[in-house]
Amino acid sequence: MSKNPAPFDVACPCCGALLKIDAETKAVIAHTAKAVPKTFEDLEAAARAMKDQDSRKESLFRQSVEAQKHSGDVLEKKFQEALKRAKETPDTGKPLRDFDLD
């Protein structure tokens, strides 16, 4: 039996890289990064994706602007509804004080 055990491979749990570990020294002696697949096949596909993303951003911005235009009306209606409810159910009881709860 040899005194130098063979190195072994371990997959990194964080990045998926392949690490070669020397059993004797318990040190990483080689590192092979995980292969990263291409996001786009060609430059044209990347340009189309950018245009699609730009149009989506523009659409979201327009929706946000429309929501802001009507937010004042919505807040006013919510306030009027809360005021109406407060008038319908007046608070007739005395306010509780901390020492009333003991």
ZADO-189108 format. One line per field, with one value per residue: x, y, z of N, C-alpha, C in turn; residue number from 1; chain. Coordinates in nm, 3 decimals, always signed. Layout:
<nodes>
n_x	c(X/...)
n_y	c(Y/...)
n_z	c(Z/...)
ca_x	c(X/...)
ca_y	c(Y/...)
ca_z	c(Z/...)
c_x	c(X/...)
c_y	c(Y/...)
c_z	c(Z/...)
n	c(NUM/...)
chain	c(A/...)
</nodes>
This chain:
<nodes>
n_x	c(+0.083/+0.050/+0.189/+0.101/-0.206/-0.446/-0.547/-0.873/-1.193/-1.418/-1.733/-1.802/-2.030/-2.135/-2.069/-2.057/-1.820/-1.549/-1.343/-1.017/-0.885/-0.605/-0.543/-0.355/-0.241/-0.469/-0.548/-0.657/-0.572/-0.628/-0.855/-1.157/-1.360/-1.717/-1.894/-2.038/-2.339/-2.409/-2.584/-2.712/-2.746/-2.647/-2.542/-2.758/-2.981/-2.935/-2.961/-3.233/-3.347/-3.271/-3.418/-3.679/-3.678/-3.646/-3.888/-4.065/-3.993/-4.068/-4.344/-4.412/-4.340/-4.523/-4.762/-4.719/-4.716/-4.983/-5.114/-5.026/-5.150/-5.414/-5.404/-5.453/-5.731/-5.818/-5.719/-5.867/-6.128/-6.104/-6.057/-6.300/-6.478/-6.384/-6.433/-6.710/-6.778/-6.682/-6.854/-7.096/-7.069/-7.032/-6.796/-6.885/-6.803/-6.593/-6.252/-6.004/-5.778/-5.438/-5.419/-5.677/-5.695/-5.582)
n_y	c(-0.117/+0.225/+0.522/+0.767/+0.872/+0.878/+1.178/+1.332/+1.425/+1.694/+1.851/+2.194/+2.329/+2.584/+2.725/+2.527/+2.445/+2.221/+2.073/+1.960/+1.766/+1.713/+1.428/+1.378/+1.627/+1.770/+1.986/+2.211/+2.129/+2.166/+2.343/+2.356/+2.556/+2.585/+2.527/+2.793/+2.849/+3.004/+3.309/+3.428/+3.335/+3.477/+3.807/+3.946/+3.832/+3.915/+4.191/+4.207/+4.118/+4.327/+4.539/+4.447/+4.450/+4.723/+4.822/+4.703/+4.826/+5.090/+5.058/+4.981/+5.216/+5.398/+5.291/+5.334/+5.615/+5.669/+5.552/+5.721/+5.958/+5.910/+5.856/+6.052/+6.091/+5.839/+5.831/+6.042/+5.940/+5.719/+5.852/+5.995/+5.781/+5.664/+5.878/+5.891/+5.643/+5.687/+5.884/+5.747/+5.553/+5.665/+5.723/+5.634/+5.557/+5.607/+5.702/+5.453/+5.434/+5.371/+5.277/+5.192/+4.942/+4.767)
n_z	c(+0.000/-0.080/+0.061/-0.022/-0.072/-0.339/-0.510/-0.480/-0.626/-0.568/-0.575/-0.567/-0.337/-0.355/-0.600/-0.792/-0.905/-0.989/-0.762/-0.701/-0.458/-0.254/-0.077/+0.122/+0.207/+0.238/+0.082/-0.176/-0.495/-0.757/-0.968/-1.139/-1.313/-1.325/-1.623/-1.796/-1.951/-2.270/-2.280/-2.496/-2.836/-3.057/-3.161/-3.266/-3.143/-2.882/-2.916/-2.987/-2.749/-2.579/-2.692/-2.648/-2.371/-2.324/-2.430/-2.255/-2.013/-2.074/-2.098/-1.835/-1.705/-1.815/-1.713/-1.442/-1.434/-1.504/-1.286/-1.083/-1.156/-1.090/-0.823/-0.631/-0.647/-0.563/-0.300/-0.190/-0.208/-0.038/+0.202/+0.233/+0.261/+0.501/+0.674/+0.659/+0.772/+1.029/+1.119/+1.118/+1.313/+1.597/+1.859/+2.165/+2.413/+2.703/+2.671/+2.718/+2.985/+3.081/+3.350/+3.392/+3.290/+3.470)
ca_x	c(+0.000/+0.133/+0.162/+0.039/-0.337/-0.477/-0.634/-1.013/-1.268/-1.535/-1.806/-1.826/-2.174/-2.175/-2.059/-2.061/-1.688/-1.491/-1.219/-0.936/-0.829/-0.498/-0.585/-0.251/-0.226/-0.604/-0.546/-0.707/-0.457/-0.675/-0.990/-1.216/-1.484/-1.837/-1.920/-2.152/-2.397/-2.427/-2.717/-2.767/-2.675/-2.574/-2.558/-2.893/-3.073/-2.911/-3.019/-3.379/-3.380/-3.258/-3.532/-3.796/-3.666/-3.672/-4.032/-4.131/-3.967/-4.151/-4.481/-4.426/-4.333/-4.653/-4.861/-4.690/-4.761/-5.130/-5.154/-5.001/-5.250/-5.540/-5.386/-5.518/-5.875/-5.837/-5.698/-5.980/-6.243/-6.078/-6.075/-6.443/-6.540/-6.346/-6.503/-6.851/-6.787/-6.659/-6.976/-7.204/-7.046/-6.958/-6.734/-6.963/-6.737/-6.480/-6.125/-5.940/-5.647/-5.353/-5.449/-5.811/-5.680/-5.531)
ca_y	c(+0.000/+0.345/+0.620/+0.884/+0.840/+0.949/+1.296/+1.307/+1.541/+1.737/+1.962/+2.305/+2.346/+2.722/+2.766/+2.413/+2.417/+2.093/+2.094/+1.839/+1.775/+1.620/+1.362/+1.384/+1.763/+1.824/+2.116/+2.215/+2.132/+2.207/+2.401/+2.366/+2.634/+2.531/+2.586/+2.883/+2.849/+3.135/+3.366/+3.452/+3.265/+3.572/+3.948/+3.989/+3.788/+4.003/+4.322/+4.193/+4.110/+4.462/+4.618/+4.399/+4.497/+4.867/+4.846/+4.663/+4.933/+5.203/+5.024/+4.989/+5.357/+5.460/+5.243/+5.403/+5.754/+5.668/+5.524/+5.841/+6.059/+5.880/+5.823/+6.156/+6.059/+5.719/+5.869/+6.124/+5.851/+5.642/+5.942/+6.021/+5.658/+5.652/+5.984/+5.850/+5.536/+5.745/+5.956/+5.650/+5.482/+5.754/+5.661/+5.681/+5.518/+5.685/+5.643/+5.374/+5.479/+5.256/+5.221/+5.130/+4.803/+4.685)
ca_z	c(+0.000/-0.087/+0.164/-0.085/-0.128/-0.463/-0.492/-0.514/-0.675/-0.492/-0.638/-0.475/-0.319/-0.384/-0.740/-0.881/-0.961/-0.952/-0.686/-0.681/-0.323/-0.220/+0.047/+0.223/+0.262/+0.253/+0.016/-0.313/-0.585/-0.889/-0.968/-1.272/-1.300/-1.389/-1.755/-1.797/-2.086/-2.331/-2.262/-2.629/-2.943/-3.141/-3.128/-3.303/-3.037/-2.768/-2.949/-2.976/-2.606/-2.523/-2.739/-2.575/-2.234/-2.326/-2.448/-2.130/-1.916/-2.113/-2.065/-1.689/-1.667/-1.849/-1.616/-1.316/-1.448/-1.500/-1.148/-1.003/-1.191/-1.025/-0.682/-0.551/-0.643/-0.481/-0.159/-0.148/-0.188/+0.084/+0.315/+0.247/+0.313/+0.642/+0.745/+0.665/+0.872/+1.162/+1.158/+1.140/+1.439/+1.687/+1.975/+2.280/+2.537/+2.750/+2.631/+2.824/+3.030/+3.116/+3.483/+3.389/+3.247/+3.580)
c_x	c(+0.088/+0.093/+0.094/-0.095/-0.365/-0.565/-0.777/-1.082/-1.390/-1.600/-1.832/-1.978/-2.223/-2.179/-2.061/-1.928/-1.639/-1.356/-1.146/-0.861/-0.719/-0.531/-0.481/-0.244/-0.361/-0.613/-0.602/-0.586/-0.497/-0.820/-1.038/-1.350/-1.597/-1.858/-2.047/-2.211/-2.414/-2.569/-2.787/-2.681/-2.592/-2.607/-2.698/-2.995/-3.057/-2.972/-3.171/-3.422/-3.372/-3.376/-3.660/-3.795/-3.695/-3.821/-4.109/-4.113/-4.056/-4.297/-4.505/-4.423/-4.466/-4.761/-4.843/-4.738/-4.913/-5.179/-5.134/-5.104/-5.379/-5.525/-5.451/-5.667/-5.902/-5.821/-5.814/-6.103/-6.226/-6.101/-6.223/-6.515/-6.508/-6.418/-6.650/-6.870/-6.769/-6.783/-7.090/-7.189/-6.964/-6.905/-6.802/-6.894/-6.625/-6.352/-6.063/-5.805/-5.567/-5.391/-5.591/-5.800/-5.630/-5.639)
c_y	c(+0.124/+0.442/+0.744/+0.844/+0.928/+1.070/+1.260/+1.438/+1.567/+1.853/+2.069/+2.325/+2.488/+2.753/+2.651/+2.379/+2.281/+2.119/+1.961/+1.859/+1.670/+1.562/+1.376/+1.522/+1.830/+1.966/+2.102/+2.226/+2.170/+2.254/+2.409/+2.435/+2.566/+2.603/+2.669/+2.884/+2.991/+3.183/+3.384/+3.380/+3.359/+3.715/+3.999/+3.950/+3.877/+4.141/+4.316/+4.190/+4.247/+4.550/+4.577/+4.451/+4.648/+4.897/+4.806/+4.771/+5.054/+5.179/+5.033/+5.134/+5.426/+5.417/+5.314/+5.548/+5.762/+5.643/+5.646/+5.949/+6.037/+5.853/+5.927/+6.131/+5.940/+5.753/+5.952/+6.038/+5.767/+5.728/+5.969/+5.899/+5.641/+5.757/+5.947/+5.740/+5.591/+5.820/+5.861/+5.578/+5.571/+5.677/+5.716/+5.650/+5.613/+5.622/+5.567/+5.435/+5.357/+5.195/+5.166/+4.983/+4.713/+4.624)
c_z	c(+0.000/+0.022/+0.108/-0.145/-0.250/-0.434/-0.534/-0.553/-0.589/-0.568/-0.532/-0.460/-0.354/-0.533/-0.839/-0.945/-0.913/-0.886/-0.674/-0.551/-0.307/-0.083/+0.158/+0.288/+0.289/+0.197/-0.125/-0.405/-0.727/-0.877/-1.111/-1.257/-1.375/-1.522/-1.750/-1.938/-2.138/-2.309/-2.396/-2.732/-3.028/-3.099/-3.160/-3.197/-2.914/-2.793/-2.940/-2.830/-2.541/-2.565/-2.666/-2.432/-2.227/-2.342/-2.323/-2.022/-1.946/-2.076/-1.914/-1.642/-1.696/-1.751/-1.482/-1.320/-1.439/-1.357/-1.060/-1.032/-1.114/-0.875/-0.591/-0.537/-0.553/-0.333/-0.107/-0.122/-0.062/+0.208/+0.340/+0.305/+0.462/+0.726/+0.762/+0.770/+1.013/+1.210/+1.188/+1.272/+1.532/+1.808/+2.099/+2.412/+2.575/+2.698/+2.748/+2.857/+3.074/+3.251/+3.492/+3.354/+3.359/+3.660)
n	c(1/2/3/4/5/6/7/8/9/10/11/12/13/14/15/16/17/18/19/20/21/22/23/24/25/26/27/28/29/30/31/32/33/34/35/36/37/38/39/40/41/42/43/44/45/46/47/48/49/50/51/52/53/54/55/56/57/58/59/60/61/62/63/64/65/66/67/68/69/70/71/72/73/74/75/76/77/78/79/80/81/82/83/84/85/86/87/88/89/90/91/92/93/94/95/96/97/98/99/100/101/102)
chain	c(A/A/A/A/A/A/A/A/A/A/A/A/A/A/A/A/A/A/A/A/A/A/A/A/A/A/A/A/A/A/A/A/A/A/A/A/A/A/A/A/A/A/A/A/A/A/A/A/A/A/A/A/A/A/A/A/A/A/A/A/A/A/A/A/A/A/A/A/A/A/A/A/A/A/A/A/A/A/A/A/A/A/A/A/A/A/A/A/A/A/A/A/A/A/A/A/A/A/A/A/A/A)
</nodes>
